[in-house]
Amino acid sequence: MRYETGSNEDIEQVFIDQVKKNTMQQTSLSAYKLIKPKIGEKQAQVVEVLRHFKNASNMEIASALDWSINRVTPRVLELRNMGVIEQVGLRTCMVTGQNVNVWRLKK
């Protein structure tokens, strides 16, 4: 998903809109149900953001959840180590404007 603007409010609104529209695909829901018992609540929240945004940077995840970056980074590392998410590559972060790593749910 591409963001139209980079403000925190816009990114958060996109996340909220996706949740309200309930646009989660059945395959994504099934995959989530398989890993949900194995991950913690905060990790599950990061997974939900990545499910709706398809890919996101740590700061975009933090913005969507209204968390500090220090709360997101460890969750991303834990999910990477568990094999739940993977790095997509690098792109410009919509929050910071910096070139950053971008994450997605592992297929």
Secondary structure, DSSP 8 states (H G I E B T S, - for coil): ---S---HHHHHHHHHHHHHHT---HHHHHHHHHHGGGS-HHHHHHHHHHHHHSSB-HHHHHHHHT--HHHHHHHHHHHHHHTSEEEEEEEE-TTT-SEEEEEEE--
